[in-house]
Amino acid sequence: MHVLVIDLITVTCLKSNQMKPTKVINRTIALSALFYTLLSATAAVAQPPVRDPHTPGYVTATELPDGANVSPDSNGNFIIGPTYKPAPESIAGANGLQGKVYHFTMDSKDSKIYPGIAREPNTFGTPDPANAAKLIVTTSHPAPYTRQVAVYVPKQYVAGTAAPFMVGADGPDNLLFTVLDNLVVDGKVPPMIAISIGNGSGDAQGSERGLEYDTMSGLYAEFVETEVLPLVESTCQVKLTKDPASRATMGGSSGGSCALIMAWYHPEWYHRVLTYSGTYINQQWPWNPETPHGAWGFHENIIPKTRPKALRIWMEVGDQDLYNPNIMRDDMHDWVLANENMARVLAAKGYPYQFVFARNARHVDFKVRQQTLPEALEWLWKDYKPVKGDQ
């Protein structure tokens, strides 16, 4: 890369100027040095700081030996890493999955809830000068989309019975399908269906994905309930349970905050939540005066001021997770602090939860997911009891 940059600068100098070769080389070296100085500075700014799990103000956590996972029988706060290896359940068998995966697409023109929006490429927004927590986005407009949906149905599913299931964001999630397939075979989780829903494209404020995942309301859960689940049942010839204790949500990043938002606003539908690098920060758009700080409000005042709900929550964050990645600088864009705060308020309210702080891990780190997802799913479904009325 370095040699290529020098060559390009040299050619430019020779073509644009009749400089002597010695001067061209000197100019090339100087420009190249400047280029890499700027590149290094940019990388230093972009690279999130490495956070220490024992930072004052963070929750007290139990540090496990390197390579160990948390027990699915344990609640509370834990520290893992810094090295990781895939759990056996994260690797498909020689003959692939025992269960079956169905695929179908959904078109925005068929949705009554999400007809589609998009933010113009290479645009973001500007902070409201009167309100640092509010982002003004003027480049978002109606736009069509298609989304992919993948559904895993275990081999053990009995036709006609109402199955427990999980709804996952940012699908298709092949790792989830592999892990579930192995866990079901081993009898570590009940035979369940996994519904992995692709987002409507884009990211953050002004995008379809941001609208779906970061909005503090029950709208996305209502979209899943009324527009996705009926298609799953008809396309895959399955029956899905109505029992909230037999339903789970999961996701990473904004998909993680979406998982909690779904269960929080519709606890009559979902009681189990699993998140990696949850975006419990201020990213809601359009701005809503009822929840002015978006998902940051979960740990700021919503959970502390609300009677506990029947939720069971598993969370993870990495020591190099995101930190102030945009121009708002509102002190509500630190993913590590947000997840630490979540663990604190969940403990204070007496929720059953497991919080994993992963050393040497970035945002929704795949190597961490490969090691921890089987244990996380075991913990999430630990207290599961079949509902007789679903037979």
C-alpha positions as a LaTeX table, in Angstrom:
\begin{tabular}{lrrr}
\hline
Residue & $x$ (\AA) & $y$ (\AA) & $z$ (\AA) \\
\hline
Met1 & 0.00 & 0.00 & 0.00 \\
His2 & 2.79 & 2.42 & 0.95 \\
Val3 & 4.71 & 1.73 & $-2.28$ \\
Leu4 & 1.54 & 2.14 & $-4.33$ \\
Val5 & 0.86 & 5.57 & $-2.81$ \\
Ile6 & 4.45 & 6.69 & $-3.50$ \\
Asp7 & 4.19 & 5.49 & $-7.11$ \\
Leu8 & 0.93 & 7.32 & $-7.66$ \\
Ile9 & 2.30 & 10.57 & $-6.23$ \\
Thr10 & 5.46 & 10.24 & $-8.30$ \\
Val11 & 3.53 & 9.73 & $-11.53$ \\
Thr12 & 1.35 & 12.75 & $-10.73$ \\
Cys13 & 4.38 & 14.95 & $-10.11$ \\
Leu14 & 6.14 & 13.83 & $-13.31$ \\
Lys15 & 3.04 & 14.33 & $-15.46$ \\
Ser16 & 2.15 & 17.72 & $-14.04$ \\
Asn17 & 5.60 & 19.23 & $-13.70$ \\
Gln18 & 8.98 & 19.00 & $-15.43$ \\
Met19 & 10.74 & 18.60 & $-12.09$ \\
Lys20 & 14.09 & 16.90 & $-11.87$ \\
Pro21 & 13.92 & 13.31 & $-10.59$ \\
Thr22 & 15.67 & 14.21 & $-7.31$ \\
Lys23 & 13.10 & 16.89 & $-6.55$ \\
Val24 & 10.28 & 14.55 & $-7.54$ \\
Ile25 & 11.55 & 11.91 & $-5.11$ \\
Asn26 & 11.89 & 14.45 & $-2.29$ \\
Arg27 & 8.40 & 15.83 & $-2.99$ \\
Thr28 & 7.04 & 12.28 & $-3.14$ \\
Ile29 & 8.55 & 11.32 & 0.21 \\
Ala30 & 7.20 & 14.47 & 1.85 \\
Leu31 & 3.69 & 13.99 & 0.43 \\
Ser32 & 3.71 & 10.32 & 1.33 \\
Ala33 & 4.76 & 11.09 & 4.89 \\
Leu34 & 1.99 & 13.68 & 5.17 \\
Phe35 & $-0.54$ & 11.21 & 3.76 \\
Tyr36 & 0.33 & 8.54 & 6.30 \\
Thr37 & 0.44 & 11.03 & 9.16 \\
Leu38 & $-3.12$ & 12.08 & 8.31 \\
Leu39 & $-4.16$ & 8.45 & 7.83 \\
Ser40 & $-2.73$ & 7.46 & 11.22 \\
Ala41 & $-4.38$ & 10.41 & 12.92 \\
Thr42 & $-7.73$ & 9.48 & 11.37 \\
Ala43 & $-7.34$ & 5.87 & 12.47 \\
Ala44 & $-6.46$ & 6.97 & 16.00 \\
Val45 & $-9.62$ & 9.06 & 16.19 \\
Ala46 & $-11.79$ & 6.31 & 14.71 \\
Gln47 & $-10.41$ & 3.55 & 16.94 \\
Pro48 & $-12.49$ & 3.34 & 20.15 \\
Pro49 & $-10.48$ & 3.39 & 23.39 \\
Val50 & $-9.94$ & 0.10 & 25.19 \\
Arg51 & $-12.08$ & 0.17 & 28.32 \\
Asp52 & $-11.10$ & $-1.50$ & 31.59 \\
Pro53 & $-13.99$ & $-3.47$ & 33.15 \\
His54 & $-12.74$ & $-2.36$ & 36.58 \\
Thr55 & $-13.17$ & 1.34 & 35.76 \\
Pro56 & $-14.68$ & 3.28 & 38.68 \\
Gly57 & $-18.42$ & 3.51 & 38.16 \\
Tyr58 & $-18.66$ & 0.26 & 36.19 \\
Val59 & $-20.47$ & $-2.68$ & 37.76 \\
Thr60 & $-18.53$ & $-5.13$ & 39.90 \\
Ala61 & $-17.97$ & $-8.27$ & 37.83 \\
Thr62 & $-16.49$ & $-11.73$ & 38.26 \\
Glu63 & $-13.43$ & $-12.27$ & 36.05 \\
Leu64 & $-13.25$ & $-15.74$ & 34.51 \\
Pro65 & $-10.11$ & $-17.57$ & 33.35 \\
Asp66 & $-9.17$ & $-16.85$ & 29.75 \\
Gly67 & $-11.17$ & $-19.04$ & 27.38 \\
Ala68 & $-13.91$ & $-19.79$ & 29.90 \\
Asn69 & $-17.60$ & $-19.11$ & 29.41 \\
Val70 & $-20.09$ & $-18.08$ & 32.05 \\
Ser71 & $-22.18$ & $-20.92$ & 33.46 \\
Pro72 & $-25.78$ & $-20.96$ & 32.19 \\
Asp73 & $-26.77$ & $-21.40$ & 35.83 \\
Ser74 & $-25.30$ & $-18.02$ & 36.87 \\
Asn75 & $-26.78$ & $-14.53$ & 37.01 \\
Gly76 & $-24.97$ & $-11.21$ & 37.30 \\
Asn77 & $-21.87$ & $-9.59$ & 35.81 \\
Phe78 & $-18.88$ & $-11.42$ & 34.30 \\
Ile79 & $-15.64$ & $-10.70$ & 32.42 \\
Ile80 & $-14.32$ & $-13.05$ & 29.72 \\
Gly81 & $-11.39$ & $-13.13$ & 27.26 \\
Pro82 & $-9.02$ & $-11.92$ & 25.97 \\
Thr83 & $-8.80$ & $-14.95$ & 23.65 \\
Tyr84 & $-11.69$ & $-16.88$ & 22.19 \\
Lys85 & $-12.38$ & $-20.14$ & 20.43 \\
Pro86 & $-15.56$ & $-21.29$ & 18.71 \\
Ala87 & $-17.85$ & $-23.36$ & 20.90 \\
Pro88 & $-18.45$ & $-26.87$ & 19.54 \\
Glu89 & $-22.12$ & $-25.98$ & 19.07 \\
Ser90 & $-21.18$ & $-23.12$ & 16.72 \\
Ile91 & $-19.80$ & $-25.56$ & 14.13 \\
Ala92 & $-22.19$ & $-27.40$ & 11.81 \\
Gly93 & $-21.91$ & $-31.17$ & 11.59 \\
Ala94 & $-20.46$ & $-32.96$ & 8.58 \\
Asn95 & $-23.94$ & $-33.34$ & 7.09 \\
Gly96 & $-25.02$ & $-29.77$ & 7.83 \\
Leu97 & $-28.13$ & $-28.84$ & 9.78 \\
Gln98 & $-30.60$ & $-31.49$ & 10.88 \\
Gly99 & $-33.36$ & $-28.89$ & 10.74 \\
Lys100 & $-34.52$ & $-27.00$ & 7.66 \\
Val101 & $-34.05$ & $-23.33$ & 6.74 \\
Tyr102 & $-36.71$ & $-21.56$ & 4.67 \\
His103 & $-36.09$ & $-18.27$ & 2.83 \\
Phe104 & $-38.50$ & $-15.65$ & 1.54 \\
Thr105 & $-38.50$ & $-11.91$ & 0.80 \\
Met106 & $-40.78$ & $-9.09$ & 1.85 \\
Asp107 & $-41.39$ & $-5.98$ & $-0.26$ \\
Ser108 & $-42.00$ & $-2.51$ & 1.17 \\
Lys109 & $-45.02$ & $-2.00$ & $-1.08$ \\
Asp110 & $-46.79$ & $-4.76$ & 0.85 \\
Ser111 & $-46.22$ & $-3.23$ & 4.30 \\
Lys112 & $-48.82$ & $-1.06$ & 6.00 \\
Ile113 & $-46.37$ & $-0.20$ & 8.80 \\
Tyr114 & $-43.04$ & 0.37 & 7.01 \\
Pro115 & $-43.56$ & 1.66 & 3.44 \\
Gly116 & $-39.86$ & 2.61 & 3.36 \\
Ile117 & $-37.46$ & 5.52 & 3.85 \\
Ala118 & $-33.77$ & 6.13 & 3.10 \\
Arg119 & $-31.15$ & 8.75 & 3.91 \\
Glu120 & $-29.11$ & 10.12 & 1.02 \\
Pro121 & $-25.64$ & 8.52 & 0.72 \\
Asn122 & $-22.77$ & 10.32 & 2.46 \\
Thr123 & $-25.12$ & 12.45 & 4.56 \\
Phe124 & $-25.86$ & 12.28 & 8.25 \\
Gly125 & $-27.44$ & 15.29 & 9.93 \\
Thr126 & $-26.68$ & 18.22 & 12.19 \\
Pro127 & $-27.22$ & 18.64 & 15.92 \\
Asp128 & $-30.04$ & 20.97 & 16.86 \\
Pro129 & $-28.33$ & 24.09 & 18.30 \\
Ala130 & $-31.17$ & 24.37 & 20.82 \\
Asn131 & $-31.04$ & 20.72 & 21.89 \\
Ala132 & $-27.80$ & 18.70 & 21.83 \\
Ala133 & $-29.75$ & 15.44 & 22.12 \\
Lys134 & $-31.68$ & 16.09 & 18.90 \\
Leu135 & $-30.32$ & 15.41 & 15.41 \\
Ile136 & $-31.80$ & 17.27 & 12.45 \\
Val137 & $-31.87$ & 15.10 & 9.32 \\
Thr138 & $-33.05$ & 16.80 & 6.13 \\
Thr139 & $-31.90$ & 14.19 & 3.61 \\
Ser140 & $-34.29$ & 11.36 & 4.51 \\
His141 & $-37.05$ & 10.59 & 2.05 \\
Pro142 & $-39.49$ & 7.83 & 1.07 \\
Ala143 & $-37.76$ & 4.89 & $-0.65$ \\
Pro144 & $-38.67$ & 1.27 & $-1.44$ \\
Tyr145 & $-36.83$ & $-1.74$ & $-0.02$ \\
Thr146 & $-36.93$ & $-5.52$ & 0.07 \\
Arg147 & $-35.95$ & $-7.57$ & 3.11 \\
Gln148 & $-34.79$ & $-11.15$ & 3.45 \\
Val149 & $-36.34$ & $-13.47$ & 6.03 \\
Ala150 & $-34.82$ & $-16.83$ & 6.95 \\
Val151 & $-36.59$ & $-19.32$ & 9.21 \\
Tyr152 & $-34.99$ & $-22.30$ & 10.93 \\
Val153 & $-37.37$ & $-25.16$ & 11.78 \\
Pro154 & $-35.87$ & $-27.98$ & 13.88 \\
Lys155 & $-36.16$ & $-31.57$ & 12.77 \\
Gln156 & $-37.95$ & $-32.27$ & 16.07 \\
Tyr157 & $-40.84$ & $-29.90$ & 15.29 \\
Val158 & $-44.17$ & $-31.71$ & 15.42 \\
Ala159 & $-46.60$ & $-30.44$ & 12.80 \\
Gly160 & $-49.66$ & $-28.77$ & 14.25 \\
Thr161 & $-48.12$ & $-27.91$ & 17.61 \\
Ala162 & $-47.45$ & $-24.31$ & 18.64 \\
Ala163 & $-43.68$ & $-23.97$ & 18.82 \\
Pro164 & $-41.55$ & $-21.66$ & 20.96 \\
Phe165 & $-39.52$ & $-19.28$ & 18.82 \\
Met166 & $-36.95$ & $-16.51$ & 18.63 \\
Val167 & $-37.07$ & $-13.37$ & 16.50 \\
Gly168 & $-33.64$ & $-12.09$ & 15.44 \\
Ala169 & $-32.61$ & $-8.80$ & 13.80 \\
Asp170 & $-30.25$ & $-8.17$ & 10.87 \\
Gly171 & $-30.82$ & $-11.60$ & 9.42 \\
Pro172 & $-30.23$ & $-14.09$ & 8.01 \\
Asp173 & $-28.15$ & $-15.32$ & 10.98 \\
Asn174 & $-26.57$ & $-18.63$ & 10.02 \\
Leu175 & $-24.61$ & $-18.83$ & 13.29 \\
Leu176 & $-27.87$ & $-18.79$ & 15.24 \\
Phe177 & $-29.29$ & $-21.59$ & 13.11 \\
Thr178 & $-26.18$ & $-23.76$ & 13.60 \\
Val179 & $-26.03$ & $-23.21$ & 17.35 \\
Leu180 & $-29.75$ & $-23.86$ & 17.84 \\
Asp181 & $-29.60$ & $-26.99$ & 15.71 \\
Asn182 & $-26.82$ & $-28.42$ & 17.90 \\
Leu183 & $-28.36$ & $-27.32$ & 21.19 \\
Val184 & $-31.72$ & $-28.84$ & 20.30 \\
Val185 & $-30.07$ & $-32.14$ & 19.35 \\
Asp186 & $-28.21$ & $-32.15$ & 22.69 \\
Gly187 & $-31.40$ & $-31.35$ & 24.61 \\
Lys188 & $-29.95$ & $-28.13$ & 26.04 \\
Val189 & $-32.78$ & $-25.92$ & 24.75 \\
Pro190 & $-36.32$ & $-26.81$ & 23.70 \\
Pro191 & $-36.97$ & $-27.48$ & 20.00 \\
Met192 & $-37.72$ & $-24.00$ & 18.73 \\
Ile193 & $-38.10$ & $-22.03$ & 15.55 \\
Ala194 & $-35.73$ & $-19.16$ & 14.76 \\
Ile195 & $-37.01$ & $-16.29$ & 12.61 \\
Ser196 & $-34.13$ & $-14.15$ & 11.32 \\
Ile197 & $-35.44$ & $-10.94$ & 9.74 \\
Gly198 & $-33.35$ & $-8.70$ & 7.50 \\
Asn199 & $-33.56$ & $-4.97$ & 8.09 \\
Gly200 & $-35.00$ & $-2.48$ & 5.61 \\
Ser201 & $-31.52$ & $-1.08$ & 4.76 \\
Gly202 & $-29.36$ & 1.80 & 5.90 \\
Asp203 & $-28.26$ & 2.65 & 9.43 \\
Ala204 & $-28.91$ & 5.19 & 12.17 \\
Gln205 & $-31.04$ & 8.33 & 11.98 \\
Gly206 & $-33.01$ & 8.86 & 8.79 \\
Ser207 & $-32.65$ & 5.28 & 7.55 \\
Glu208 & $-35.17$ & 2.47 & 7.38 \\
Arg209 & $-33.07$ & 0.30 & 9.70 \\
Gly210 & $-32.77$ & 3.14 & 12.19 \\
Leu211 & $-36.51$ & 3.78 & 12.07 \\
Glu212 & $-37.26$ & 0.12 & 12.70 \\
Tyr213 & $-34.66$ & $-0.62$ & 15.38 \\
Asp214 & $-34.03$ & 2.62 & 17.29 \\
Thr215 & $-37.57$ & 3.95 & 17.68 \\
Met216 & $-38.76$ & 3.73 & 21.29 \\
Ser217 & $-42.20$ & 2.28 & 20.68 \\
Gly218 & $-43.98$ & $-0.99$ & 20.05 \\
Leu219 & $-44.18$ & $-0.41$ & 16.30 \\
Tyr220 & $-41.50$ & $-2.88$ & 15.16 \\
Ala221 & $-42.93$ & $-5.63$ & 17.39 \\
Glu222 & $-46.33$ & $-4.88$ & 15.86 \\
Phe223 & $-44.83$ & $-5.15$ & 12.37 \\
Val224 & $-43.36$ & $-8.56$ & 13.26 \\
Glu225 & $-46.60$ & $-9.74$ & 14.85 \\
Thr226 & $-48.96$ & $-8.67$ & 12.09 \\
Glu227 & $-46.85$ & $-8.84$ & 8.92 \\
Val228 & $-43.95$ & $-11.27$ & 9.48 \\
Leu229 & $-45.25$ & $-14.06$ & 11.71 \\
Pro230 & $-48.32$ & $-14.84$ & 9.58 \\
Leu231 & $-46.01$ & $-15.21$ & 6.56 \\
Val232 & $-43.73$ & $-17.51$ & 8.55 \\
Glu233 & $-46.64$ & $-19.74$ & 9.49 \\
Ser234 & $-48.01$ & $-19.95$ & 5.95 \\
Thr235 & $-44.67$ & $-20.27$ & 4.16 \\
Cys236 & $-43.07$ & $-22.78$ & 6.53 \\
Gln237 & $-46.24$ & $-24.65$ & 7.50 \\
Val238 & $-45.66$ & $-24.15$ & 11.23 \\
Lys239 & $-47.67$ & $-22.88$ & 14.17 \\
Leu240 & $-46.13$ & $-20.29$ & 16.49 \\
Thr241 & $-46.92$ & $-20.05$ & 20.18 \\
Lys242 & $-48.77$ & $-17.08$ & 21.67 \\
Asp243 & $-47.17$ & $-17.64$ & 25.09 \\
Pro244 & $-44.77$ & $-14.73$ & 25.86 \\
Ala245 & $-42.56$ & $-16.94$ & 28.05 \\
Ser246 & $-42.03$ & $-19.14$ & 24.99 \\
Arg247 & $-40.95$ & $-16.24$ & 22.77 \\
Ala248 & $-37.57$ & $-14.48$ & 22.63 \\
Thr249 & $-35.99$ & $-11.54$ & 20.80 \\
Met250 & $-32.32$ & $-11.09$ & 19.97 \\
Gly251 & $-29.96$ & $-8.85$ & 18.03 \\
Gly252 & $-26.69$ & $-6.96$ & 17.94 \\
Ser253 & $-26.02$ & $-3.22$ & 17.95 \\
Ser254 & $-29.29$ & $-1.41$ & 17.07 \\
Gly255 & $-30.77$ & $-4.86$ & 16.55 \\
Gly256 & $-29.98$ & $-5.44$ & 20.22 \\
Ser257 & $-31.74$ & $-2.32$ & 21.44 \\
Cys258 & $-34.60$ & $-3.30$ & 19.14 \\
Ala259 & $-34.80$ & $-6.70$ & 20.86 \\
Leu260 & $-35.32$ & $-5.03$ & 24.23 \\
Ile261 & $-37.67$ & $-2.41$ & 22.78 \\
Met262 & $-39.87$ & $-5.19$ & 21.37 \\
Ala263 & $-40.17$ & $-6.92$ & 24.74 \\
Trp264 & $-40.41$ & $-3.72$ & 26.77 \\
Tyr265 & $-43.33$ & $-2.26$ & 24.83 \\
His266 & $-45.01$ & $-5.63$ & 24.27 \\
Pro267 & $-44.28$ & $-7.87$ & 27.27 \\
Glu268 & $-47.51$ & $-9.69$ & 26.47 \\
Trp269 & $-45.62$ & $-11.05$ & 23.42 \\
Tyr270 & $-42.01$ & $-11.50$ & 24.58 \\
His271 & $-40.31$ & $-12.33$ & 27.90 \\
Arg272 & $-36.75$ & $-13.23$ & 26.77 \\
Val273 & $-34.11$ & $-10.87$ & 25.33 \\
Leu274 & $-30.55$ & $-11.49$ & 24.10 \\
Thr275 & $-28.28$ & $-8.65$ & 22.94 \\
Tyr276 & $-24.71$ & $-8.17$ & 21.73 \\
Ser277 & $-23.29$ & $-4.62$ & 21.91 \\
Gly278 & $-26.79$ & $-3.24$ & 22.45 \\
Thr279 & $-27.26$ & 0.31 & 21.17 \\
Tyr280 & $-28.66$ & 1.65 & 24.43 \\
Ile281 & $-27.67$ & 5.14 & 23.37 \\
Asn282 & $-29.34$ & 8.25 & 21.94 \\
Gln283 & $-30.05$ & 7.24 & 18.34 \\
Gln284 & $-33.83$ & 7.54 & 17.99 \\
Trp285 & $-35.16$ & 9.51 & 15.02 \\
Pro286 & $-37.49$ & 11.30 & 14.59 \\
Trp287 & $-36.95$ & 12.92 & 17.98 \\
Asn288 & $-39.71$ & 12.17 & 20.48 \\
Pro289 & $-40.28$ & 14.43 & 23.50 \\
Glu290 & $-41.72$ & 11.46 & 25.43 \\
Thr291 & $-38.39$ & 9.59 & 25.09 \\
Pro292 & $-36.01$ & 12.49 & 24.35 \\
His293 & $-32.81$ & 10.47 & 24.79 \\
Gly294 & $-33.87$ & 7.41 & 22.81 \\
Ala295 & $-32.67$ & 4.05 & 24.16 \\
Trp296 & $-30.26$ & 5.87 & 26.51 \\
Gly297 & $-33.43$ & 6.54 & 28.48 \\
Phe298 & $-33.74$ & 2.83 & 29.33 \\
His299 & $-30.98$ & 3.05 & 31.93 \\
Glu300 & $-31.30$ & 6.77 & 32.57 \\
Asn301 & $-34.86$ & 6.76 & 33.90 \\
Ile302 & $-37.26$ & 4.34 & 32.17 \\
Ile303 & $-36.21$ & 1.08 & 33.85 \\
Pro304 & $-35.42$ & 2.73 & 37.23 \\
Lys305 & $-38.86$ & 4.38 & 37.33 \\
Thr306 & $-40.92$ & 1.43 & 36.07 \\
Arg307 & $-42.13$ & $-1.60$ & 37.98 \\
Pro308 & $-40.16$ & $-4.70$ & 36.89 \\
Lys309 & $-41.58$ & $-6.54$ & 33.92 \\
Ala310 & $-41.48$ & $-10.30$ & 33.32 \\
Leu311 & $-38.27$ & $-10.10$ & 31.29 \\
Arg312 & $-35.14$ & $-12.27$ & 31.31 \\
Ile313 & $-32.19$ & $-10.44$ & 29.69 \\
Trp314 & $-28.73$ & $-11.56$ & 28.47 \\
Met315 & $-26.27$ & $-8.83$ & 27.38 \\
Glu316 & $-22.69$ & $-8.53$ & 26.09 \\
Val317 & $-20.38$ & $-5.61$ & 25.35 \\
Gly318 & $-16.76$ & $-5.46$ & 24.15 \\
Asp319 & $-13.93$ & $-3.51$ & 25.74 \\
Gln320 & $-13.34$ & $-1.80$ & 22.36 \\
Asp321 & $-17.00$ & $-1.19$ & 21.61 \\
Leu322 & $-18.21$ & 2.00 & 19.98 \\
Tyr323 & $-17.64$ & 5.43 & 21.50 \\
Asn324 & $-18.97$ & 8.76 & 20.12 \\
Pro325 & $-19.05$ & 7.67 & 16.46 \\
Asn326 & $-20.88$ & 10.76 & 15.18 \\
Ile327 & $-21.07$ & 14.53 & 15.38 \\
Met328 & $-23.63$ & 14.86 & 18.18 \\
Arg329 & $-21.15$ & 14.64 & 21.09 \\
Asp330 & $-24.07$ & 14.59 & 23.51 \\
Asp331 & $-22.39$ & 12.30 & 26.09 \\
Met332 & $-24.94$ & 9.62 & 25.20 \\
His333 & $-22.96$ & 7.69 & 22.57 \\
Asp334 & $-20.74$ & 5.39 & 24.63 \\
Trp335 & $-21.81$ & 1.79 & 24.06 \\
Val336 & $-19.72$ & 0.37 & 26.91 \\
Leu337 & $-21.00$ & 2.86 & 29.46 \\
Ala338 & $-24.56$ & 2.32 & 28.23 \\
Asn339 & $-24.36$ & $-1.45$ & 28.72 \\
Glu340 & $-22.64$ & $-1.04$ & 32.10 \\
Asn341 & $-25.47$ & 1.26 & 33.13 \\
Met342 & $-28.00$ & $-1.28$ & 31.90 \\
Ala343 & $-26.45$ & $-3.98$ & 34.08 \\
Arg344 & $-26.59$ & $-1.68$ & 37.10 \\
Val345 & $-30.26$ & $-0.75$ & 36.73 \\
Leu346 & $-31.33$ & $-4.32$ & 35.95 \\
Ala347 & $-29.62$ & $-5.50$ & 39.13 \\
Ala348 & $-31.21$ & $-2.70$ & 41.17 \\
Lys349 & $-34.67$ & $-3.67$ & 39.95 \\
Gly350 & $-34.13$ & $-7.38$ & 40.58 \\
Tyr351 & $-34.27$ & $-8.59$ & 36.99 \\
Pro352 & $-32.87$ & $-12.02$ & 36.10 \\
Tyr353 & $-29.99$ & $-11.06$ & 33.82 \\
Gln354 & $-26.49$ & $-12.06$ & 32.74 \\
Phe355 & $-24.04$ & $-9.38$ & 31.59 \\
Val356 & $-20.80$ & $-10.35$ & 29.85 \\
Phe357 & $-17.93$ & $-7.87$ & 29.42 \\
Ala358 & $-15.61$ & $-9.23$ & 26.71 \\
Arg359 & $-11.93$ & $-8.26$ & 26.70 \\
Asn360 & $-10.20$ & $-7.81$ & 23.33 \\
Ala361 & $-13.56$ & $-7.48$ & 21.61 \\
Arg362 & $-15.08$ & $-4.97$ & 19.26 \\
His363 & $-18.64$ & $-4.11$ & 18.29 \\
Val364 & $-20.76$ & $-7.28$ & 17.89 \\
Asp365 & $-17.50$ & $-9.24$ & 17.70 \\
Phe366 & $-18.00$ & $-12.48$ & 15.76 \\
Lys367 & $-15.37$ & $-14.45$ & 17.66 \\
Val368 & $-17.14$ & $-13.58$ & 20.92 \\
Arg369 & $-20.48$ & $-14.64$ & 19.47 \\
Gln370 & $-19.02$ & $-17.96$ & 18.31 \\
Gln371 & $-17.82$ & $-18.74$ & 21.82 \\
Thr372 & $-20.69$ & $-17.37$ & 23.88 \\
Leu373 & $-23.91$ & $-17.82$ & 21.89 \\
Pro374 & $-24.53$ & $-21.45$ & 22.96 \\
Glu375 & $-24.19$ & $-20.59$ & 26.66 \\
Ala376 & $-26.24$ & $-17.42$ & 26.19 \\
Leu377 & $-29.10$ & $-19.38$ & 24.63 \\
Glu378 & $-28.94$ & $-22.01$ & 27.37 \\
Trp379 & $-29.14$ & $-19.29$ & 30.02 \\
Leu380 & $-31.94$ & $-17.48$ & 28.18 \\
Trp381 & $-34.17$ & $-20.58$ & 28.10 \\
Lys382 & $-33.10$ & $-22.01$ & 31.46 \\
Asp383 & $-36.49$ & $-21.63$ & 33.15 \\
Tyr384 & $-38.58$ & $-22.59$ & 30.12 \\
Lys385 & $-41.70$ & $-24.67$ & 30.73 \\
Pro386 & $-43.91$ & $-25.88$ & 27.86 \\
Val387 & $-47.46$ & $-24.59$ & 27.79 \\
Lys388 & $-50.04$ & $-27.39$ & 27.66 \\
Gly389 & $-52.50$ & $-25.30$ & 25.70 \\
Asp390 & $-50.02$ & $-25.09$ & 22.82 \\
Gln391 & $-50.30$ & $-28.80$ & 22.04 \\
\hline
\end{tabular}
